[in-house]
Amino acid sequence: TGLLQCWDLKDIKLAYQLNKALEKGDNWKFLDVDRLNGYWSKFFSLLCMMEQIEVVLKWYKEMSPSLFYPSPKNILDLLQALDAANQLEVIPSVW
């Protein structure tokens, strides 16, 4: 629910704090695989909406596919972020 509040509030700083808590120790083990993938999916969508494209691409390279498998919505969010940043030439490298 914490990430949903971050999403609703569009609060990237709060999302980063929540992510830091999740990455601490074994906290990630409190989420099953489906919830963990859902968490990363929401986190990535928020990044696409709120962060600079360089930051989004950095997270994408770190997260996919080791931490989560991007959903079609995540790919659409990434494409929209690339389009907004006028970086469509990057598409082949993220595909």
Protein Blocks (a to p, Z undefined) as FASTA:
>chain_A
ZZmmmmmnopaklmmmmmmmmmgojllmmpcfklmmmmmmmmmmmmmmmmcfklmmmmmm
mmpmklbccdfklmmmmmmmmmmnopmmmmmmmZZ
